[in-house]
Amino acid sequence: MTWIERLQSVFVAAAALAGLGVGLATPLGASGEYVVIPALLVMLIAVFVQLDASNLKDVGNAKALVAVSLVLNYVFTPLLAWGLGIGLLGEQPDLRIGLLLLLVTPCTDWYLVFTAMARGHAGIATALLPVNLVLQLLLLPVYVMLLGGEAAMVDAGTLLEAVGLILLTPLGVAFILRWVSAGFKGRRWREQHLMRWANRVVMPLLCLAVFAMFAWQAPVVAENGTEMLLLLPPLLLFFVILPLTATGAARLLHLPGPQRVTLTMVTTARNSPIALGIAVAAFPDRPLIAVALVVGPLIELPILAVLSQIIRHRDKGAPDEQAAVSIADR
């Protein structure tokens, strides 16, 4: 884990503030509209190109962990997100939809970094990534239509098109890149060059997308600054309730230390980049939804950094448990 990766939340916050300043002080902010989705698409290609289906074999070695993670991510979390939205953001429909989009999408990228920091089971964490990606692709439209209520107010076809654009397109491009690079250059070249490039460009592209979003929507943020603060209570509650619930479930099932860490991280971390892309594509005339999603990682990343140290697995000598390995050098 490099010092740069430890400062991810700082970079995201700096990008948001810089974009806000440019958007308020210059006429260039309007150009951000044409940067957000391309930046997110390239970023997601870089994320997806690092997926390795061979890791799926580790899922079979942790059936209890996989089962409880699916229940927490796709049953408990959507209901919790709906309850927090109704209870704390009932008068703010756009913020409520933004919160819902953020919380019902399990993370498919940076949770691996924090799992490694906490010495979780790296193999199982990686194996769960494509599982969570496919399930959120299938279920996100369902959650928005069922739990969003009247506030969603988006045609199902439009939502499906947005999900297809933001998820299926980069997933298909990433698959082609992996296949072509391995076929023409070899697997070793792919691991040494393509994977390294992909790992390095994710954070700069996310910062670019956040910068462009805030520059583009600077007037919206300025006009709704007070409303944005309303997101803090439900987000903080979520990032307290989920780790406690996951840790309790892991102890109830007597999961080994690394698996307990993995369960906590895979159910706590959220997929704000994908949610942001879908919000921009599906709700182009309701920018507060997308802007609300940027608040998520500003709170989430510092919490995950602290959480990874609190739940860190200390037993290095367990013979039957795979030690977590850092993915910082991938």
TORMARTI-268172 format. One record per residue (C-alpha): chain; x, y, z; residue in three letters. Coordinates in steps of 0.5 Angstrom, whole numbers, plus 500, padded with zeros to 3 digits. Last residue first. Example, Ala and Ser with C-alpha at 12.3 -4.5 7.8 and 13.67 -1.06 7.14 Angstrom:
atom cadena: A&xx: 527&yy: 498&zz: 514&residuo: SER $
atom cadena: A&xx: 525&yy: 491&zz: 516&residuo: ALA $
This chain:
atom cadena: A&xx: 500&yy: 490&zz: 481&residuo: ARG $
atom cadena: A&xx: 505&yy: 493&zz: 486&residuo: ASP $
atom cadena: A&xx: 499&yy: 496&zz: 491&residuo: ALA $
atom cadena: A&xx: 496&yy: 489&zz: 491&residuo: ILE $
atom cadena: A&xx: 498&yy: 488&zz: 498&residuo: SER $
atom cadena: A&xx: 498&yy: 480&zz: 500&residuo: VAL $
atom cadena: A&xx: 493&yy: 477&zz: 505&residuo: ALA $
atom cadena: A&xx: 496&yy: 471&zz: 508&residuo: ALA $
atom cadena: A&xx: 492&yy: 465&zz: 506&residuo: GLN $
atom cadena: A&xx: 489&yy: 461&zz: 512&residuo: GLU $
atom cadena: A&xx: 491&yy: 454&zz: 514&residuo: ASP $
atom cadena: A&xx: 497&yy: 455&zz: 518&residuo: PRO $
atom cadena: A&xx: 495&yy: 461&zz: 522&residuo: ALA $
atom cadena: A&xx: 502&yy: 465&zz: 524&residuo: GLY $
atom cadena: A&xx: 500&yy: 472&zz: 522&residuo: LYS $
atom cadena: A&xx: 495&yy: 472&zz: 527&residuo: ASP $
atom cadena: A&xx: 494&yy: 480&zz: 527&residuo: ARG $
atom cadena: A&xx: 488&yy: 481&zz: 522&residuo: HIS $
atom cadena: A&xx: 487&yy: 488&zz: 522&residuo: ARG $
atom cadena: A&xx: 480&yy: 490&zz: 524&residuo: ILE $
atom cadena: A&xx: 481&yy: 497&zz: 527&residuo: ILE $
atom cadena: A&xx: 487&yy: 498&zz: 522&residuo: GLN $
atom cadena: A&xx: 482&yy: 497&zz: 516&residuo: SER $
atom cadena: A&xx: 477&yy: 501&zz: 519&residuo: LEU $
atom cadena: A&xx: 481&yy: 507&zz: 519&residuo: VAL $
atom cadena: A&xx: 483&yy: 507&zz: 512&residuo: ALA $
atom cadena: A&xx: 475&yy: 505&zz: 510&residuo: LEU $
atom cadena: A&xx: 473&yy: 511&zz: 514&residuo: ILE $
atom cadena: A&xx: 478&yy: 516&zz: 511&residuo: PRO $
atom cadena: A&xx: 475&yy: 513&zz: 504&residuo: LEU $
atom cadena: A&xx: 468&yy: 513&zz: 506&residuo: GLU $
atom cadena: A&xx: 467&yy: 520&zz: 507&residuo: ILE $
atom cadena: A&xx: 470&yy: 524&zz: 501&residuo: LEU $
atom cadena: A&xx: 468&yy: 517&zz: 498&residuo: PRO $
atom cadena: A&xx: 460&yy: 519&zz: 499&residuo: GLY $
atom cadena: A&xx: 460&yy: 526&zz: 497&residuo: VAL $
atom cadena: A&xx: 461&yy: 525&zz: 490&residuo: VAL $
atom cadena: A&xx: 455&yy: 521&zz: 490&residuo: LEU $
atom cadena: A&xx: 451&yy: 528&zz: 492&residuo: ALA $
atom cadena: A&xx: 454&yy: 531&zz: 486&residuo: VAL $
atom cadena: A&xx: 451&yy: 526&zz: 481&residuo: ALA $
atom cadena: A&xx: 444&yy: 526&zz: 485&residuo: ILE $
atom cadena: A&xx: 444&yy: 534&zz: 485&residuo: LEU $
atom cadena: A&xx: 445&yy: 534&zz: 477&residuo: PRO $
atom cadena: A&xx: 438&yy: 532&zz: 476&residuo: ARG $
atom cadena: A&xx: 437&yy: 534&zz: 468&residuo: ASP $
atom cadena: A&xx: 442&yy: 528&zz: 466&residuo: PRO $
atom cadena: A&xx: 439&yy: 523&zz: 471&residuo: PHE $
atom cadena: A&xx: 440&yy: 516&zz: 467&residuo: ALA $
atom cadena: A&xx: 447&yy: 518&zz: 464&residuo: ALA $
atom cadena: A&xx: 450&yy: 522&zz: 470&residuo: VAL $
atom cadena: A&xx: 447&yy: 518&zz: 475&residuo: ALA $
atom cadena: A&xx: 450&yy: 511&zz: 472&residuo: ILE $
atom cadena: A&xx: 457&yy: 514&zz: 472&residuo: GLY $
atom cadena: A&xx: 456&yy: 516&zz: 479&residuo: LEU $
atom cadena: A&xx: 454&yy: 510&zz: 481&residuo: ALA $
atom cadena: A&xx: 460&yy: 506&zz: 477&residuo: ILE $
atom cadena: A&xx: 465&yy: 511&zz: 481&residuo: PRO $
atom cadena: A&xx: 461&yy: 511&zz: 488&residuo: SER $
atom cadena: A&xx: 462&yy: 503&zz: 488&residuo: ASN $
atom cadena: A&xx: 461&yy: 502&zz: 496&residuo: ARG $
atom cadena: A&xx: 466&yy: 499&zz: 501&residuo: ALA $
atom cadena: A&xx: 462&yy: 496&zz: 507&residuo: THR $
atom cadena: A&xx: 460&yy: 489&zz: 505&residuo: THR $
atom cadena: A&xx: 467&yy: 487&zz: 502&residuo: VAL $
atom cadena: A&xx: 471&yy: 490&zz: 507&residuo: MET $
atom cadena: A&xx: 467&yy: 487&zz: 513&residuo: THR $
atom cadena: A&xx: 467&yy: 480&zz: 509&residuo: LEU $
atom cadena: A&xx: 474&yy: 480&zz: 508&residuo: THR $
atom cadena: A&xx: 476&yy: 482&zz: 515&residuo: VAL $
atom cadena: A&xx: 472&yy: 476&zz: 517&residuo: ARG $
atom cadena: A&xx: 475&yy: 472&zz: 512&residuo: GLN $
atom cadena: A&xx: 482&yy: 474&zz: 514&residuo: PRO $
atom cadena: A&xx: 481&yy: 472&zz: 522&residuo: GLY $
atom cadena: A&xx: 477&yy: 465&zz: 520&residuo: PRO $
atom cadena: A&xx: 470&yy: 465&zz: 520&residuo: LEU $
atom cadena: A&xx: 466&yy: 463&zz: 527&residuo: HIS $
atom cadena: A&xx: 459&yy: 464&zz: 523&residuo: LEU $
atom cadena: A&xx: 457&yy: 468&zz: 529&residuo: LEU $
atom cadena: A&xx: 463&yy: 472&zz: 529&residuo: ARG $
atom cadena: A&xx: 463&yy: 473&zz: 522&residuo: ALA $
atom cadena: A&xx: 455&yy: 476&zz: 523&residuo: ALA $
atom cadena: A&xx: 458&yy: 480&zz: 528&residuo: GLY $
atom cadena: A&xx: 463&yy: 483&zz: 524&residuo: THR $
atom cadena: A&xx: 459&yy: 484&zz: 518&residuo: ALA $
atom cadena: A&xx: 453&yy: 488&zz: 522&residuo: THR $
atom cadena: A&xx: 458&yy: 492&zz: 526&residuo: LEU $
atom cadena: A&xx: 462&yy: 494&zz: 519&residuo: PRO $
atom cadena: A&xx: 455&yy: 496&zz: 516&residuo: LEU $
atom cadena: A&xx: 452&yy: 500&zz: 522&residuo: ILE $
atom cadena: A&xx: 458&yy: 505&zz: 523&residuo: VAL $
atom cadena: A&xx: 459&yy: 506&zz: 515&residuo: PHE $
atom cadena: A&xx: 451&yy: 507&zz: 514&residuo: PHE $
atom cadena: A&xx: 450&yy: 511&zz: 520&residuo: LEU $
atom cadena: A&xx: 456&yy: 516&zz: 518&residuo: LEU $
atom cadena: A&xx: 452&yy: 516&zz: 511&residuo: LEU $
atom cadena: A&xx: 445&yy: 517&zz: 513&residuo: PRO $
atom cadena: A&xx: 448&yy: 523&zz: 518&residuo: PRO $
atom cadena: A&xx: 453&yy: 527&zz: 513&residuo: LEU $
atom cadena: A&xx: 448&yy: 527&zz: 507&residuo: LEU $
atom cadena: A&xx: 444&yy: 533&zz: 510&residuo: LEU $
atom cadena: A&xx: 450&yy: 537&zz: 509&residuo: LEU $
atom cadena: A&xx: 449&yy: 537&zz: 502&residuo: MET $
atom cadena: A&xx: 442&yy: 541&zz: 503&residuo: GLU $
atom cadena: A&xx: 446&yy: 547&zz: 506&residuo: THR $
atom cadena: A&xx: 451&yy: 547&zz: 500&residuo: GLY $
atom cadena: A&xx: 445&yy: 547&zz: 495&residuo: ASN $
atom cadena: A&xx: 446&yy: 553&zz: 491&residuo: GLU $
atom cadena: A&xx: 453&yy: 553&zz: 491&residuo: ALA $
atom cadena: A&xx: 453&yy: 546&zz: 489&residuo: VAL $
atom cadena: A&xx: 448&yy: 547&zz: 483&residuo: VAL $
atom cadena: A&xx: 452&yy: 553&zz: 481&residuo: PRO $
atom cadena: A&xx: 459&yy: 549&zz: 481&residuo: ALA $
atom cadena: A&xx: 455&yy: 543&zz: 477&residuo: GLN $
atom cadena: A&xx: 460&yy: 543&zz: 471&residuo: TRP $
atom cadena: A&xx: 466&yy: 545&zz: 475&residuo: ALA $
atom cadena: A&xx: 464&yy: 540&zz: 480&residuo: PHE $
atom cadena: A&xx: 463&yy: 534&zz: 475&residuo: MET $
atom cadena: A&xx: 469&yy: 536&zz: 471&residuo: ALA $
atom cadena: A&xx: 474&yy: 535&zz: 478&residuo: PHE $
atom cadena: A&xx: 470&yy: 529&zz: 480&residuo: VAL $
atom cadena: A&xx: 471&yy: 526&zz: 473&residuo: ALA $
atom cadena: A&xx: 479&yy: 528&zz: 473&residuo: LEU $
atom cadena: A&xx: 480&yy: 525&zz: 480&residuo: CYS $
atom cadena: A&xx: 477&yy: 519&zz: 478&residuo: LEU $
atom cadena: A&xx: 481&yy: 519&zz: 472&residuo: LEU $
atom cadena: A&xx: 487&yy: 520&zz: 476&residuo: PRO $
atom cadena: A&xx: 485&yy: 514&zz: 481&residuo: MET $
atom cadena: A&xx: 484&yy: 509&zz: 476&residuo: VAL $
atom cadena: A&xx: 490&yy: 511&zz: 471&residuo: VAL $
atom cadena: A&xx: 496&yy: 507&zz: 475&residuo: ARG $
atom cadena: A&xx: 493&yy: 500&zz: 476&residuo: ASN $
atom cadena: A&xx: 491&yy: 500&zz: 469&residuo: ALA $
atom cadena: A&xx: 498&yy: 502&zz: 466&residuo: TRP $
atom cadena: A&xx: 501&yy: 496&zz: 471&residuo: ARG $
atom cadena: A&xx: 496&yy: 491&zz: 468&residuo: MET $
atom cadena: A&xx: 497&yy: 493&zz: 461&residuo: LEU $
atom cadena: A&xx: 505&yy: 493&zz: 462&residuo: HIS $
atom cadena: A&xx: 507&yy: 487&zz: 467&residuo: GLN $
atom cadena: A&xx: 501&yy: 483&zz: 467&residuo: GLU $
atom cadena: A&xx: 499&yy: 483&zz: 459&residuo: ARG $
atom cadena: A&xx: 507&yy: 483&zz: 457&residuo: TRP $
atom cadena: A&xx: 507&yy: 476&zz: 462&residuo: ARG $
atom cadena: A&xx: 500&yy: 474&zz: 458&residuo: ARG $
atom cadena: A&xx: 503&yy: 474&zz: 451&residuo: GLY $
atom cadena: A&xx: 504&yy: 480&zz: 447&residuo: LYS $
atom cadena: A&xx: 499&yy: 478&zz: 441&residuo: PHE $
atom cadena: A&xx: 494&yy: 473&zz: 444&residuo: GLY $
atom cadena: A&xx: 495&yy: 476&zz: 451&residuo: ALA $
atom cadena: A&xx: 494&yy: 483&zz: 449&residuo: SER $
atom cadena: A&xx: 488&yy: 481&zz: 445&residuo: VAL $
atom cadena: A&xx: 484&yy: 478&zz: 450&residuo: TRP $
atom cadena: A&xx: 486&yy: 483&zz: 456&residuo: ARG $
atom cadena: A&xx: 484&yy: 488&zz: 451&residuo: LEU $
atom cadena: A&xx: 478&yy: 485&zz: 449&residuo: ILE $
atom cadena: A&xx: 475&yy: 483&zz: 456&residuo: PHE $
atom cadena: A&xx: 476&yy: 491&zz: 458&residuo: ALA $
atom cadena: A&xx: 472&yy: 493&zz: 452&residuo: VAL $
atom cadena: A&xx: 467&yy: 489&zz: 454&residuo: GLY $
atom cadena: A&xx: 467&yy: 491&zz: 461&residuo: LEU $
atom cadena: A&xx: 467&yy: 498&zz: 459&residuo: PRO $
atom cadena: A&xx: 461&yy: 498&zz: 455&residuo: THR $
atom cadena: A&xx: 457&yy: 493&zz: 459&residuo: LEU $
atom cadena: A&xx: 458&yy: 498&zz: 466&residuo: LEU $
atom cadena: A&xx: 457&yy: 505&zz: 464&residuo: ILE $
atom cadena: A&xx: 453&yy: 504&zz: 457&residuo: LEU $
atom cadena: A&xx: 449&yy: 498&zz: 459&residuo: GLY $
atom cadena: A&xx: 447&yy: 501&zz: 466&residuo: VAL $
atom cadena: A&xx: 445&yy: 508&zz: 463&residuo: ALA $
atom cadena: A&xx: 441&yy: 504&zz: 457&residuo: GLU $
atom cadena: A&xx: 437&yy: 500&zz: 463&residuo: LEU $
atom cadena: A&xx: 436&yy: 507&zz: 466&residuo: LEU $
atom cadena: A&xx: 433&yy: 510&zz: 460&residuo: THR $
atom cadena: A&xx: 429&yy: 503&zz: 459&residuo: GLY $
atom cadena: A&xx: 426&yy: 503&zz: 466&residuo: ALA $
atom cadena: A&xx: 424&yy: 511&zz: 465&residuo: ASP $
atom cadena: A&xx: 426&yy: 515&zz: 470&residuo: VAL $
atom cadena: A&xx: 422&yy: 518&zz: 476&residuo: MET $
atom cadena: A&xx: 426&yy: 516&zz: 481&residuo: ALA $
atom cadena: A&xx: 423&yy: 520&zz: 487&residuo: ALA $
atom cadena: A&xx: 416&yy: 517&zz: 485&residuo: GLU $
atom cadena: A&xx: 419&yy: 511&zz: 489&residuo: GLY $
atom cadena: A&xx: 426&yy: 510&zz: 489&residuo: GLY $
atom cadena: A&xx: 426&yy: 503&zz: 493&residuo: LEU $
atom cadena: A&xx: 422&yy: 499&zz: 487&residuo: LEU $
atom cadena: A&xx: 425&yy: 503&zz: 481&residuo: MET $
atom cadena: A&xx: 432&yy: 504&zz: 483&residuo: VAL $
atom cadena: A&xx: 433&yy: 497&zz: 487&residuo: TYR $
atom cadena: A&xx: 431&yy: 494&zz: 480&residuo: VAL $
atom cadena: A&xx: 435&yy: 498&zz: 476&residuo: PRO $
atom cadena: A&xx: 441&yy: 496&zz: 480&residuo: LEU $
atom cadena: A&xx: 439&yy: 489&zz: 481&residuo: LEU $
atom cadena: A&xx: 443&yy: 486&zz: 474&residuo: LEU $
atom cadena: A&xx: 449&yy: 490&zz: 474&residuo: LEU $
atom cadena: A&xx: 449&yy: 490&zz: 481&residuo: GLN $
atom cadena: A&xx: 449&yy: 482&zz: 481&residuo: LEU $
atom cadena: A&xx: 455&yy: 482&zz: 475&residuo: VAL $
atom cadena: A&xx: 459&yy: 486&zz: 479&residuo: LEU $
atom cadena: A&xx: 459&yy: 483&zz: 485&residuo: ASN $
atom cadena: A&xx: 460&yy: 476&zz: 483&residuo: VAL $
atom cadena: A&xx: 466&yy: 479&zz: 479&residuo: PRO $
atom cadena: A&xx: 469&yy: 482&zz: 485&residuo: LEU $
atom cadena: A&xx: 468&yy: 476&zz: 490&residuo: LEU $
atom cadena: A&xx: 474&yy: 473&zz: 487&residuo: ALA $
atom cadena: A&xx: 478&yy: 478&zz: 489&residuo: THR $
atom cadena: A&xx: 476&yy: 479&zz: 496&residuo: ALA $
atom cadena: A&xx: 477&yy: 471&zz: 496&residuo: ILE $
atom cadena: A&xx: 484&yy: 471&zz: 494&residuo: GLY $
atom cadena: A&xx: 486&yy: 477&zz: 498&residuo: ALA $
atom cadena: A&xx: 484&yy: 474&zz: 505&residuo: HIS $
atom cadena: A&xx: 484&yy: 480&zz: 509&residuo: GLY $
atom cadena: A&xx: 491&yy: 483&zz: 512&residuo: ARG $
atom cadena: A&xx: 487&yy: 490&zz: 514&residuo: ALA $
atom cadena: A&xx: 492&yy: 493&zz: 509&residuo: MET $
atom cadena: A&xx: 490&yy: 488&zz: 503&residuo: ALA $
atom cadena: A&xx: 483&yy: 489&zz: 505&residuo: THR $
atom cadena: A&xx: 483&yy: 496&zz: 504&residuo: PHE $
atom cadena: A&xx: 487&yy: 496&zz: 497&residuo: VAL $
atom cadena: A&xx: 482&yy: 490&zz: 495&residuo: LEU $
atom cadena: A&xx: 476&yy: 495&zz: 497&residuo: TYR $
atom cadena: A&xx: 479&yy: 500&zz: 492&residuo: TRP $
atom cadena: A&xx: 476&yy: 496&zz: 486&residuo: ASP $
atom cadena: A&xx: 469&yy: 493&zz: 485&residuo: THR $
atom cadena: A&xx: 465&yy: 496&zz: 491&residuo: CYS $
atom cadena: A&xx: 458&yy: 494&zz: 493&residuo: PRO $
atom cadena: A&xx: 453&yy: 498&zz: 489&residuo: THR $
atom cadena: A&xx: 446&yy: 499&zz: 494&residuo: VAL $
atom cadena: A&xx: 449&yy: 505&zz: 498&residuo: LEU $
atom cadena: A&xx: 451&yy: 510&zz: 492&residuo: LEU $
atom cadena: A&xx: 445&yy: 509&zz: 488&residuo: LEU $
atom cadena: A&xx: 441&yy: 510&zz: 494&residuo: LEU $
atom cadena: A&xx: 444&yy: 516&zz: 497&residuo: LEU $
atom cadena: A&xx: 444&yy: 519&zz: 490&residuo: GLY $
atom cadena: A&xx: 436&yy: 517&zz: 490&residuo: ILE $
atom cadena: A&xx: 435&yy: 520&zz: 497&residuo: ARG $
atom cadena: A&xx: 439&yy: 527&zz: 495&residuo: LEU $
atom cadena: A&xx: 435&yy: 528&zz: 489&residuo: ASP $
atom cadena: A&xx: 428&yy: 526&zz: 493&residuo: PRO $
atom cadena: A&xx: 430&yy: 531&zz: 499&residuo: GLN $
atom cadena: A&xx: 424&yy: 532&zz: 504&residuo: GLU $
atom cadena: A&xx: 425&yy: 524&zz: 506&residuo: GLY $
atom cadena: A&xx: 432&yy: 525&zz: 507&residuo: LEU $
atom cadena: A&xx: 433&yy: 522&zz: 514&residuo: LEU $
atom cadena: A&xx: 428&yy: 517&zz: 515&residuo: GLY $
atom cadena: A&xx: 426&yy: 515&zz: 508&residuo: ILE $
atom cadena: A&xx: 433&yy: 515&zz: 506&residuo: GLY $
atom cadena: A&xx: 436&yy: 512&zz: 512&residuo: LEU $
atom cadena: A&xx: 430&yy: 506&zz: 511&residuo: GLY $
atom cadena: A&xx: 432&yy: 505&zz: 503&residuo: TRP $
atom cadena: A&xx: 439&yy: 505&zz: 505&residuo: ALA $
atom cadena: A&xx: 438&yy: 500&zz: 510&residuo: LEU $
atom cadena: A&xx: 433&yy: 496&zz: 506&residuo: LEU $
atom cadena: A&xx: 438&yy: 496&zz: 500&residuo: PRO $
atom cadena: A&xx: 444&yy: 494&zz: 505&residuo: THR $
atom cadena: A&xx: 440&yy: 488&zz: 508&residuo: PHE $
atom cadena: A&xx: 438&yy: 484&zz: 502&residuo: VAL $
atom cadena: A&xx: 443&yy: 485&zz: 496&residuo: TYR $
atom cadena: A&xx: 450&yy: 487&zz: 500&residuo: ASN $
atom cadena: A&xx: 448&yy: 483&zz: 507&residuo: LEU $
atom cadena: A&xx: 445&yy: 477&zz: 504&residuo: VAL $
atom cadena: A&xx: 451&yy: 476&zz: 498&residuo: LEU $
atom cadena: A&xx: 456&yy: 477&zz: 504&residuo: SER $
atom cadena: A&xx: 453&yy: 472&zz: 508&residuo: VAL $
atom cadena: A&xx: 453&yy: 467&zz: 502&residuo: ALA $
atom cadena: A&xx: 460&yy: 468&zz: 500&residuo: VAL $
atom cadena: A&xx: 463&yy: 468&zz: 507&residuo: LEU $
atom cadena: A&xx: 459&yy: 461&zz: 508&residuo: ALA $
atom cadena: A&xx: 462&yy: 458&zz: 502&residuo: LYS $
atom cadena: A&xx: 469&yy: 460&zz: 503&residuo: ALA $
atom cadena: A&xx: 473&yy: 455&zz: 499&residuo: ASN $
atom cadena: A&xx: 468&yy: 455&zz: 493&residuo: GLY $
atom cadena: A&xx: 469&yy: 463&zz: 492&residuo: VAL $
atom cadena: A&xx: 477&yy: 461&zz: 491&residuo: ASP $
atom cadena: A&xx: 476&yy: 458&zz: 485&residuo: LYS $
atom cadena: A&xx: 473&yy: 465&zz: 482&residuo: LEU $
atom cadena: A&xx: 480&yy: 468&zz: 482&residuo: ASN $
atom cadena: A&xx: 481&yy: 465&zz: 475&residuo: SER $
atom cadena: A&xx: 476&yy: 470&zz: 473&residuo: ALA $
atom cadena: A&xx: 482&yy: 475&zz: 473&residuo: ASP $
atom cadena: A&xx: 479&yy: 482&zz: 473&residuo: LEU $
atom cadena: A&xx: 485&yy: 488&zz: 472&residuo: GLN $
atom cadena: A&xx: 481&yy: 490&zz: 465&residuo: VAL $
atom cadena: A&xx: 475&yy: 492&zz: 469&residuo: PHE $
atom cadena: A&xx: 478&yy: 497&zz: 473&residuo: VAL $
atom cadena: A&xx: 482&yy: 500&zz: 467&residuo: ALA $
atom cadena: A&xx: 476&yy: 500&zz: 463&residuo: ILE $
atom cadena: A&xx: 472&yy: 503&zz: 469&residuo: LEU $
atom cadena: A&xx: 477&yy: 509&zz: 469&residuo: MET $
atom cadena: A&xx: 476&yy: 510&zz: 461&residuo: VAL $
atom cadena: A&xx: 468&yy: 510&zz: 462&residuo: LEU $
atom cadena: A&xx: 469&yy: 515&zz: 468&residuo: LEU $
atom cadena: A&xx: 473&yy: 520&zz: 464&residuo: ALA $
atom cadena: A&xx: 469&yy: 519&zz: 458&residuo: PRO $
atom cadena: A&xx: 462&yy: 520&zz: 462&residuo: ILE $
atom cadena: A&xx: 465&yy: 526&zz: 466&residuo: VAL $
atom cadena: A&xx: 469&yy: 530&zz: 460&residuo: VAL $
atom cadena: A&xx: 463&yy: 533&zz: 456&residuo: TYR $
atom cadena: A&xx: 459&yy: 536&zz: 462&residuo: GLU $
atom cadena: A&xx: 466&yy: 539&zz: 464&residuo: GLY $
atom cadena: A&xx: 466&yy: 544&zz: 459&residuo: SER $
atom cadena: A&xx: 460&yy: 548&zz: 463&residuo: ALA $
atom cadena: A&xx: 466&yy: 550&zz: 468&residuo: GLY $
atom cadena: A&xx: 470&yy: 554&zz: 463&residuo: LEU $
atom cadena: A&xx: 466&yy: 560&zz: 464&residuo: PRO $
atom cadena: A&xx: 471&yy: 562&zz: 470&residuo: THR $
atom cadena: A&xx: 470&yy: 563&zz: 478&residuo: ALA $
atom cadena: A&xx: 465&yy: 559&zz: 480&residuo: LEU $
atom cadena: A&xx: 466&yy: 553&zz: 476&residuo: GLY $
atom cadena: A&xx: 474&yy: 553&zz: 477&residuo: VAL $
atom cadena: A&xx: 473&yy: 554&zz: 484&residuo: GLY $
atom cadena: A&xx: 468&yy: 548&zz: 484&residuo: LEU $
atom cadena: A&xx: 473&yy: 544&zz: 480&residuo: GLY $
atom cadena: A&xx: 479&yy: 545&zz: 485&residuo: ALA $
atom cadena: A&xx: 474&yy: 543&zz: 491&residuo: LEU $
atom cadena: A&xx: 472&yy: 537&zz: 488&residuo: ALA $
atom cadena: A&xx: 479&yy: 535&zz: 485&residuo: ALA $
atom cadena: A&xx: 482&yy: 537&zz: 492&residuo: ALA $
atom cadena: A&xx: 477&yy: 532&zz: 496&residuo: ALA $
atom cadena: A&xx: 478&yy: 526&zz: 491&residuo: VAL $
atom cadena: A&xx: 486&yy: 527&zz: 492&residuo: PHE $
atom cadena: A&xx: 485&yy: 527&zz: 500&residuo: VAL $
atom cadena: A&xx: 481&yy: 521&zz: 499&residuo: SER $
atom cadena: A&xx: 486&yy: 518&zz: 495&residuo: GLN $
atom cadena: A&xx: 492&yy: 520&zz: 500&residuo: LEU $
atom cadena: A&xx: 493&yy: 512&zz: 503&residuo: ARG $
atom cadena: A&xx: 494&yy: 510&zz: 495&residuo: GLU $
atom cadena: A&xx: 499&yy: 516&zz: 495&residuo: ILE $
atom cadena: A&xx: 503&yy: 513&zz: 501&residuo: TRP $
atom cadena: A&xx: 503&yy: 506&zz: 498&residuo: THR $
atom cadena: A&xx: 500&yy: 500&zz: 500&residuo: MET $
